[in-house]
């Protein structure tokens, strides 16, 4: 993989014009217009903030991407998600979608994710994939590990595609782990080991979402024992944890 500074130059002078040409071609598609309408209509239910954590639906999701910096053209190549209710970790429903990228994908990324070029070529477009993901996650709180990566990546992709903003209700399970267990490493792998969660093949979006879902249910159980009952109470606690980390 090229150094970051060369990736930036390559994106600005070579890839960015190609992106915008291909994006413009899709802007007149019916799927693009439907996604645009869904995003414009998306509003968080104000009742979520005061709802008991056990009464909420959660969509625990994971993205596989071609890199870590969406601002220089890195893309989403798969989305995996699990939908739960409260502490129910039996995976009420699952979602997995391979996303067809615009730019070529490196051999290193294929190696890491286990995806093949044929699978990517036959995947859905980003617009189509996100539309289906929004349908799957409708009415739920999004959970990711860490959410600061996955949600920001989605939001940056939407900007690139000239689509409306997306600001869902979110819980960052990595920050939850930092708050509840400050002595533990908060990354997914050590937490899976610590809580004896069945290890599945990593860097597969659905596998990672399933492991995160099981972890989240354990963290949610510990949260309730701390007498944090509502989404708003948890959100405020996680905000304090993030502020303390920065100070």
VOKE-543523 format. One record per atom (N, C-alpha, C): residue in one letter; x, y, z. Coordinates in pm, whole numbers, padded with zeros to 5 digits, always signed. Atoms other than C-alpha are relative to their C-alpha. Layout:
<sites>
AXYZ ...
</sites>
This chain:
<sites>
X+00085-00120+00000 X+00000+00000+00000 X+00088+00124+00000 X-00077-00123+00008 X+00123+00349-00084 X-00001+00074+00132 X+00003-00088-00117 X+00225+00588+00197 X-00118+00098-00010 X+00121-00083-00003 X-00062+00816+00305 X+00013+00124-00086 X-00015-00124+00078 X+00083+01131+00143 X-00012-00027-00150 X+00013+00035+00142 X+00107+00953-00194 X-00144-00040-00033 X+00141+00033+00020 X-00246+00815-00150 X-00083+00127-00019 X+00073-00128+00010 X-00370+01172-00101 X+00020+00060-00138 X-00029-00057+00132 X-00198+01294-00417 X-00068-00080-00111 X+00064+00087+00099 X-00323+00994-00615 X-00150+00025-00004 X+00145-00023-00006 X-00678+01057-00494 X-00037+00133-00064 X+00033-00135+00049 X-00676+01431-00571 X+00013+00010-00152 X-00030-00024+00142 X-00524+01413-00919 X-00048-00111-00094 X+00038+00109+00088 X-00634+01073-01049 X-00139-00056+00032 X+00120+00077-00033 X-00914+00906-00857 X-00123+00087+00024 X+00116-00084-00033 X-01135+01195-00743 X-00084+00032-00123 X+00083-00026+00120 X-01242+01295-01098 X-00075-00124-00048 X+00066+00124+00041 X-01319+00928-01174 X-00120-00028+00090 X+00109+00019-00095 X-01528+00901-00856 X-00120+00085-00039 X+00112-00091+00024 X-01736+01205-00939 X-00070-00030-00131 X+00063+00040+00127 X-01795+01090-01296 X-00095-00118+00023 X+00082+00120-00024 X-01924+00751-01175 X-00115+00029+00094 X+00108-00037-00092 X-02124+00906-00892 X-00110+00075-00075 X+00100-00077+00078 X-02295+01150-01131 X-00086-00092-00085 X+00075+00094+00084 X-02396+00857-01350 X-00114-00066+00079 X+00100+00069-00083 X-02591+00708-01057 X-00102+00095+00062 X+00089-00095-00067 X-02757+01028-00935 X-00141+00003-00058 X+00134+00003+00062 X-03046+00985-01178 X-00070-00134+00018 X+00061+00131-00021 X-03108+00626-01075 X-00110+00010+00105 X+00111+00001-00095 X-03432+00553-00890 X+00047-00035+00141 X-00050+00041-00131 X-03239+00385-00607 X+00065+00117+00072 X-00065-00118-00059 X-03033+00700-00550 X-00106+00096+00054 X+00105-00093-00041 X-03348+00912-00533 X-00076-00054+00123 X+00069+00059-00116 X-03515+00668-00290 X+00085+00012+00125 X-00089-00015-00115 X-03210+00672-00064 X+00003+00145+00047 X+00002-00142-00034 X-03206+01050-00077 X-00125+00035+00081 X+00126-00025-00071 X-03569+01058+00032 X+00002-00062+00140 X-00008+00067-00131 X-03504+00807+00315 X+00086+00080+00097 X-00090-00076-00087 X-03216+01013+00450 X-00062+00133+00041 X+00067-00127-00033 X-03414+01337+00431 X-00109-00022+00104 X+00111+00028-00091 X-03702+01173+00616 X+00047-00057+00134 X-00050+00065-00122 X-03477+01011+00877 X+00004+00098+00117 X-00002-00080-00122 X-03539+01154+01222 X+00003-00096+00119 X-00004+00083-00120 X-03446+01008+01558 X-00126+00023+00082 X+00117-00010-00087 X-03749+00935+01771 X+00043+00060+00133 X-00040-00063-00127 X-03720+01175+02068 X-00027-00089+00121 X+00031+00091-00110 X-03869+00898+02284 X+00117-00091+00032 X-00115+00088-00023 X-03545+00700+02242 X+00081+00048+00120 X-00089-00052-00104 X-03355+00930+02477 X-00049-00034+00141 X+00051+00031-00134 X-03585+00863+02771 X-00046-00144+00015 X+00043+00140-00005 X-03654+00499+02686 X+00094-00083+00086 X-00082+00095-00074 X-03534+00220+02912 X+00085-00080-00098 X-00093+00071+00089 X-03232+00047+02760 X-00049-00139-00037 X+00050+00135+00027 X-03406-00290+02784 X-00118-00001-00096 X+00117-00009+00088 X-03699-00165+02575 X+00037+00038-00143 X-00042-00048+00131 X-03492-00055+02276 X+00046-00113-00092 X-00060+00088+00101 X-03401-00232+01953 X+00138+00056-00034 X-00137-00040+00033 X-03031-00227+01861 X+00043-00068-00129 X-00065+00057+00117 X-02859-00276+01527 X+00150+00012+00020 X-00144+00004-00021 X-02502-00382+01598 X+00064-00028-00136 X-00049+00014+00137 X-02304-00333+01278 X+00151+00017-00009 X-00143-00011+00027 X-01957-00351+01131 X+00020+00023-00149 X-00036-00027+00139 X-01799-00223+00811 X+00136-00059-00030 X-00132+00030+00053 X-01516-00369+00610 X+00028+00103-00109 X-00032-00111+00089 X-01337-00098+00414 X+00134-00022-00070 X-00127+00013+00073 X-01049-00052+00171 X+00113+00076+00067 X-00100-00076-00074 X-00865+00170+00419 X-00067+00073+00114 X+00052-00066-00120 X-00908+00391+00723 X-00037+00146-00021 X+00018-00144+00021 X-00941+00734+00559 X-00099+00024-00115 X+00098-00020+00108 X-01267+00785+00367 X+00017+00132-00072 X-00019-00132+00063 X-01169+01146+00298 X+00092-00006-00121 X-00087+00012+00118 X-00910+01023+00047 X-00044-00116-00090 X+00055+00093+00097 X-01138+00781-00132 X-00013-00144+00044 X+00021+00137-00047 X-01134+00468+00082 X-00150-00029+00006 X+00141+00035+00019 X-01461+00280+00042 X-00044-00114+00092 X+00061+00113-00070 X-01696+00041+00219 X-00014-00115-00100 X+00014+00115+00090 X-01680-00309+00071 X-00090-00110+00059 X+00104+00090-00052 X-01911-00496+00309 X-00058+00058+00128 X+00072-00042-00120 X-02168-00428+00581 X-00061-00124+00063 X+00063+00109-00074 X-02266-00679+00846 X-00073+00057+00120 X+00078-00054-00112 X-02532-00624+01112 X-00085-00109+00064 X+00086+00088-00080 X-02728-00799+01385 X-00101+00088+00070 X+00105-00077-00068 X-03059-00673+01521 X-00043-00074+00126 X+00036+00056-00130 X-03130-00735+01891 X-00107+00086+00066 X+00092-00078-00084 X-03392-00627+02143 X+00046-00013+00145 X-00043+00001-00138 X-03272-00528+02489 X+00121-00090+00021 X-00110+00092-00031 X-03050-00800+02638 X-00008-00129-00080 X+00017+00121+00081 X-03167-01057+02385 X+00112-00006-00105 X-00114+00009+00093 X-02846-01162+02207 X-00013-00119-00094 X+00019+00118+00086 X-03001-01444+02004 X-00007+00039-00147 X-00004-00045+00138 X-02971-01234+01689 X-00137-00016-00067 X+00135+00004+00054 X-03332-01164+01600 X+00004-00004-00153 X-00012-00003+00146 X-03223-01089+01245 X+00143+00042-00035 X-00136-00036+00042 X-02897-01054+01052 X-00004+00060-00141 X-00012-00068+00129 X-02784-00850+00753 X+00146-00010-00044 X-00136+00000+00053 X-02482-00897+00531 X-00006+00036-00148 X+00001-00045+00139 X-02411-00714+00209 X+00142+00031-00046 X-00127-00037+00064 X-02102-00704-00013 X-00026+00120-00089 X+00020-00127+00070 X-02060-00358-00163 X+00102+00012-00114 X-00088-00014+00116 X-01918-00305-00512 X+00071+00135+00003 X-00073-00127-00008 X-01642-00042-00493 X+00021+00063-00137 X-00031-00070+00125 X-01554+00218-00753 X+00147-00019-00037 X-00143+00011+00028 X-01176+00198-00719 X+00044-00146+00017 X-00051+00136-00018 X-00971-00123-00748 X+00039-00025+00147 X-00031+00037-00138 X-00918-00308-00419 X+00135-00072+00004 X-00134+00057-00009 X-00566-00399-00310 X-00004-00147+00040 X-00013+00141-00038 X-00451-00758-00268 X+00004-00015+00152 X-00009+00004-00147 X-00379-00680+00099 X-00140+00004+00063 X+00137-00009-00052 X-00743-00584+00159 X-00077-00129-00027 X+00066+00127+00032 X-00869-00896-00020 X+00047-00110+00095 X-00057+00097-00093 X-00635-01105+00194 X-00059+00013+00139 X+00047-00026-00136 X-00752-00943+00516 X-00147-00039+00016 X+00145+00020-00012 X-01126-00966+00445 X-00048-00135-00053 X+00041+00127+00060 X-01132-01293+00252 X-00094+00017-00118 X+00087-00025+00116 X-01338-01128-00021 X+00079-00021-00130 X-00065+00018+00130 X-01264-01206-00386 X-00043+00113-00094 X+00035-00104+00098 X-01266-00974-00684 X-00135-00030-00065 X+00130+00037+00058 X-01560-01168-00829 X-00115+00037+00095 X+00104-00037-00097 X-01761-01120-00507 X-00025+00150+00000 X+00014-00147+00000 X-01692-00747-00511 X-00065+00048-00130 X+00057-00040+00129 X-01776-00717-00881 X-00149-00029-00005 X+00141+00037-00001 X-02112-00885-00813 X-00077+00061+00118 X+00066-00064-00114 X-02186-00679-00501 X-00096+00110-00044 X+00089-00113+00027 X-02452-00409-00478 X+00079+00131+00005 X-00062-00132-00010 X-02364-00045-00527 X-00010+00052+00144 X+00006-00060-00133 X-02299+00167-00219 X-00141+00053+00027 X+00133-00058-00018 X-02633+00345-00271 X-00103-00108+00030 X+00095+00110-00020 X-02828+00021-00298 X+00023-00068+00135 X-00033+00066-00127 X-02645-00134-00002 X-00046+00082+00119 X+00038-00084-00113 X-02705+00163+00225 X-00151+00009+00013 X+00147-00002-00005 X-03072+00177+00131 X-00051-00124+00074 X+00043+00123-00066 X-03113-00186+00240 X+00040+00000+00148 X-00043-00007-00141 X-02914-00124+00559 X-00092+00091+00080 X+00093-00091-00068 X-03140+00170+00650 X-00135-00068+00024 X+00125+00075-00018 X-03445-00051+00595 X+00014-00100+00115 X-00024+00101-00103 X-03292-00319+00818 X+00007+00062+00139 X-00026-00060-00131 X-03196-00081+01099 X-00105+00101+00044 X+00101-00101-00030 X-03507+00139+01093 X-00055-00015+00142 X+00060-00001-00132 X-03630+00236+01440 X+00089-00052+00111 X-00090+00055-00101 X-03324+00104+01622 X+00114+00096+00031 X-00122-00072-00035 X-03016+00242+01796 X+00117-00074-00064 X-00116+00063+00060 X-02694+00177+01605 X+00109-00020+00105 X-00110+00031-00091 X-02406+00013+01793 X+00118-00047-00085 X-00120+00044+00071 X-02048-00025+01666 X+00120+00007+00093 X-00119+00013-00085 X-01701-00101+01804 X+00125+00022-00083 X+00050-00123-00061 X-01575+00168+01774 X-00091+00075-00097 X+00096-00074+00084 X-01866+00377+01646 X+00065+00122-00064 X-00063-00121+00056 X-01637+00677+01593 X+00061-00028-00137 X-00052+00035+00132 X-01487+00489+01297 X-00114-00030-00097 X+00101+00048+00094 X-01789+00316+01142 X-00101+00108-00037 X+00100-00103+00029 X-02038+00604+01174 X+00064+00113-00080 X-00067-00106+00076 X-01786+00864+01057 X+00024-00043-00144 X-00025+00049+00135 X-01700+00645+00758 X-00127+00010-00084 X+00129-00011+00071 X-02068+00622+00660 X-00032+00145-00034 X+00033-00141+00021 X-02116+00997+00702 X+00087+00063-00107 X-00090-00053+00101 X-01811+01076+00490 X-00035-00052-00139 X+00044+00056+00128 X-01928+00841+00216 X-00124+00072-00052 X+00121-00071+00041 X-02265+01018+00212 X+00035+00138-00058 X-00044-00131+00053 X-02092+01355+00163 X+00057-00018-00140 X-00062+00023+00131 X-01892+01212-00127 X-00107-00025-00106 X+00106+00033+00094 X-02212+01087-00287 X-00107+00110-00007 X+00092-00116+00004 X-02384+01428-00236 X-00138-00038+00055 X+00125+00043-00062 X-02647+01269-00013 X-00020+00073+00133 X+00028-00071-00125 X-02819+01417+00295 X+00076-00060+00119 X-00069+00045-00121 X-02660+01393+00640 X-00077-00113+00067 X+00058+00112-00075 X-02720+01089+00858 X+00055+00006+00142 X-00041-00014-00140 X-02713+01139+01236 X-00088-00087+00088 X+00085+00093-00077 X-02861+00829+01398 X+00033+00002+00149 X-00030+00026-00140 X-02887+00746+01766 X+00105-00112+00003 X-00115+00091+00005 X-02557+00567+01837 X+00052-00031+00140 X-00075+00037-00120 X-02385+00376+02116 X+00134-00058-00047 X-00133+00051+00031 X-02010+00317+02097 X+00035-00104+00106 X-00025+00106-00098 X-01950-00021+02262 X+00145+00000+00049 X-00138-00010-00047 X-01576+00047+02281 X+00010+00099+00115 X+00001-00098-00109 X-01638+00357+02494 X-00071-00058+00122 X+00066+00069-00111 X-01881+00149+02704 X+00099-00086+00077 X-00099+00087-00064 X-01600-00098+02771 X+00103+00083+00078 X-00095-00089-00069 X-01361+00188+02863 X-00059+00050+00131 X+00067-00050-00120 X-01615+00321+03112 X-00018-00110+00105 X+00032+00107-00094 X-01714-00011+03268 X+00124-00073+00052 X-00118+00078-00037 X-01373-00179+03269 X+00127+00075-00040 X-00114-00085+00039 X-01100+00088+03260 X+00134-00071+00002 X-00128+00071-00006 X-00828-00167+03339 X+00020-00095-00118 X-00010+00091+00114 X-00903-00376+03028 X+00032+00075-00128 X-00018-00057+00133 X-00790-00312+02673 X-00137+00001-00069 X+00137-00009+00050 X-01106-00187+02498 X-00022-00050-00142 X+00017+00047+00137 X-01040-00331+02152 X-00079-00132-00001 X+00089+00115+00010 X-01263-00611+02025 X+00069-00132+00035 X-00065+00130-00021 X-01010-00897+02027 X+00025-00032+00148 X-00019+00034-00142 X-00904-00874+02395 X-00130-00013+00078 X+00128+00010-00069 X-01265-00823+02503 X-00070-00132-00030 X+00056+00131+00036 X-01380-01132+02313 X+00062-00109+00087 X-00071+00098-00082 X-01116-01330+02498 X-00040+00013+00147 X+00032-00025-00141 X-01195-01168+02835 X-00138-00055+00037 X+00137+00040-00031 X-01568-01243+02814 X-00038-00136-00058 X+00019+00139+00049 X-01523-01589+02658 X-00110-00007-00107 X+00094-00001+00114 X-01722-01501+02346 X+00058-00088-00111 X-00046+00088+00108 X-01704-01758+02067 X+00068+00082-00109 X-00076-00076+00101 X-01439-01638+01828 X-00034-00049-00140 X+00026+00030+00141 X-01540-01625+01464 X+00111+00062-00085 X-00102-00055+00089 X-01322-01545+01165 X-00013+00152-00004 X+00002-00145-00008 X-01225-01179+01200 X+00006+00065-00139 X+00000-00084+00121 X-01255-00902+00940 X-00098-00051-00106 X+00119+00032+00079 X-01575-01053+00804 X-00111+00079+00067 X+00090-00098-00062 X-01841-00787+00859 X-00108-00063+00087 X+00107+00062-00080 X-02118-01020+00979 X+00057-00070+00123 X-00063+00065-00116 X-01886-01225+01202 X+00034+00103+00107 X-00039-00103-00097 X-01751-00910+01364 X-00123+00062+00066 X+00124-00056-00057 X-02105-00774+01410 X-00060-00098+00102 X+00056+00100-00092 X-02215-01101+01576 X+00078-00005+00131 X-00081+00000-00122 X-01923-01099+01819 X-00022+00129+00079 X+00026-00127-00067 X-01980-00730+01894 X-00137+00000+00065 X+00134+00009-00056 X-02348-00803+01951 X+00000-00074+00133 X-00008+00076-00125 X-02269-01066+02213 X+00072+00080+00108 X-00072-00084-00094 X-02018-00833+02376 X-00089+00113+00051 X+00086-00112-00038 X-02266-00544+02374 X-00105-00044+00103 X+00100+00048-00096 X-02528-00753+02553 X+00060-00018+00140 X-00067+00012-00130 X-02277-00830+02829 X+00026+00137+00061 X-00026-00135-00049 X-02180-00464+02856 X-00129+00068+00044 X+00129-00059-00036 X-02546-00364+02864 X-00048-00054+00134 X+00038+00060-00129 X-02608-00605+03150 X+00077+00067+00114 X-00080-00070-00102 X-02321-00449+03349 X-00047+00144+00018 X+00049-00139-00006 X-02459-00104+03263 X-00124+00009+00087 X+00122+00000-00080 X-02798-00186+03411 X+00031-00020+00148 X-00039+00022-00140 X-02626-00307+03729 X+00062+00125+00062 X-00053-00129-00049 X-02465+00040+03755 X-00113+00101+00020 X+00119-00084-00015 X-02819+00178+03776 X-00009+00109-00107 X+00022-00084+00119 X-02799+00340+03432 X-00115-00066-00075 X+00123+00064+00049 X-03149+00278+03300 X-00042+00045-00140 X+00052-00053+00126 X-03219+00502+03000 X+00112+00026-00100 X-00097-00034+00105 X-03049+00576+02670 X+00068+00132+00033 X-00057-00131-00029 X-02999+00937+02776 X+00104-00008+00112 X-00095+00016-00110 X-02828+00836+03103 X+00130-00065-00050 X-00119+00065+00055 X-02592+00603+02914 X+00075+00094-00092 X-00062-00093+00094 X-02526+00861+02645 X+00082+00106+00075 X-00070-00101-00080 X-02429+01120+02909 X+00125-00061+00065 X-00115+00066-00063 X-02200+00872+03085 X+00112-00025-00101 X-00101+00025+00103 X-02024+00781+02760 X+00064+00130-00047 X-00055-00131+00036 X-01984+01149+02675 X+00104+00043+00104 X-00096-00032-00107 X-01814+01204+03012 X+00127-00083-00014 X-00116+00088+00018 X-01587+00906+02944 X+00089+00049-00112 X-00077-00052+00113 X-01481+01049+02607 X+00071+00129+00037 X-00062-00127-00042 X-01414+01392+02761 X+00117-00027+00093 X-00107+00034-00094 X-01207+01236+03039 X+00122-00056-00076 X-00109+00059+00080 X-01002+01046+02780 X+00080+00109-00069 X-00069-00108+00072 X-00920+01370+02597 X+00076+00093+00093 X-00063-00095-00093 X-00824+01564+02910 X+00135-00050+00054 
</sites>
